[in-house]
């Protein structure tokens, strides 16, 4: 009689063990864009009519004339009682563009920017060598995301500062 009772206790205990473990966290099913993002600063953007980007990494280069779009800043509109919050985008004078890549790795890359001014004169060619940033925006359990983002101003190309 003792064995069936012991077996029942063990089976009951073992069924409770998974409930005592920390719950897994769900990771978002969001694909990472393999791209280089460029932001032309508000002070320099009036002097940029067109932009050509070249990105080289791991012995492979990709280049294209990129579409310049108006940049925006996020304006917090606060929260209402009950927890609903909102924000809006407001033009901030910057211009943004993206150069899509076939792959993006953690290896160093060189980005070169050239283009024309509104009067069709050539802009000074600017280049920057850097290593894409490794980010874990959803926690290490969800894997890394690589970011290659640069700023273009009258002094040249610079790494895009981290978002708050």
N, C-alpha and C positions, 0 to 999 in steps of 0.2 A: 503494500500500500504506500510505502514511503516513496518509491520510485515514481509512480504517476503524479504524486503531489509535487515532488521536486521538479519533474519535467514540466508541469503546469506553471510553476513559479518561474523557471528559467525561460520558458516561451513568453510569458507575460513581460518579464523584465527585458528580454531582448527586443520585444516590439516597441518598448518605450525608449530605447537608446537613441534612435534617430531623432526623436522629438527633443532630446536634450542637446543636440548639436546646434551650433549657430546656423541660422537660416542663410542660404546662399543669396547673393545679390544678383539681380538681373542686369545684364549688360545691354545697352542699346544696340540695335541692329543698324548702325549708321556706317556707311562706307566712307573711307578716308579719301579725299581728293588728293591725287598726286600732282601737285602744282606748286609754282612759285607765285606768291601774291606780292604785288607792289602797291604802295601808297605814295602818291606824289603829294607832298605837303601843301597846305593851303597857301603858304607864301610863295611857293615855286610853281604851283599848278597853272597860273595865268601865262607862264612862259613855255608851257608844254602843249603843243597841238597834236602831236602823234608820238607814239612810243614803240620801240622795237626792243624785245628782250631776247637774250641768249642765256641759257643755263646749261652748264656742263658739270657732269658728275659721273664718276666711275668710267671715264673714257668715252662717254656718250654725250652729245650735245643736242639740244632742241632749241629752235628759235622761231620767232614769229612776230609780226606786227600785232600788237595786242589792242583790244578795245578799251579805251579810257571811259570809265563811267563816273558820274558824280559820287563822291564819298559822303557818308553820313555819320552822325554821332547819335547815340541812343539817349533820349531824354526820358527820364523816369517820371511817370505821371502819378505815382503813388499807388496806394492800396485803399480799397474801400472796406468797410466793415464786412466781415464774412470771408476775407482773405483774397478776393480777386484783385490782382494787380495788373497794371498796364504800363506800356512804354511806347514811345513813338520815335521814328527816325527823322532827323532834321539835317538838311544839307549843311556841311561844315567847310566847304571850300576846297576840300581835297579831291583828288581823282584817284580811282583805284582800277587795277587791271590784274588779270591772272594769265599766266602761261602754263597750260596743261602739259604735264610730263608723262612719259610712259611708265617710269618708275621713280621712286624717291627713297633714298636710303639714308643711313646715318653718316655716310662718308662726306668729306668736305665737298663743297660745290662752289663754282664760280658763276656769278650772275653778272651780265653786262647789259647796260641800258644805253640806248642811243635813241635819237628821235629828231623831231623838228619843232621849231618855234612857230608861233602863228604867222610870222612873216616868211616862213619856209626856209629859214636858215637852220643849219645843223646845230643841234645841241651838243655840248661836250659829252664825249663817251665816258661813262662811269662804270667801274667794275668793283666787285666785292667778292672776296673768298670767305666762306663761313661754313659752319657745320649746322645742318638742320637741327632744330630743337626737338628733344624727345619729351613728350608730355603724356600724362596719365589723367585725362580729364574725368574719367569715370572710375578711377581707382586702378591699382595694379592688376587686380583680378580680371579686368576687362581688356587688358593689353594696351600697348603704347600707340600714340598717334605722333606722326612726324609733322613738323611745321617749318616751312621755308617762306619767311615773310620779310620783306625789306622796305625801307623808306627811301624815297628819292627827294633830295632837296638841292638847293644851289651849291652845296658843298660836296655832294656826291651821294653814293649809296651807303646805307647804314642798316644794321639789324633792326627789325621792328621790335619795339619794347613789348614785354609781356602784358597781356590784358589783365585788368584788376580782377 
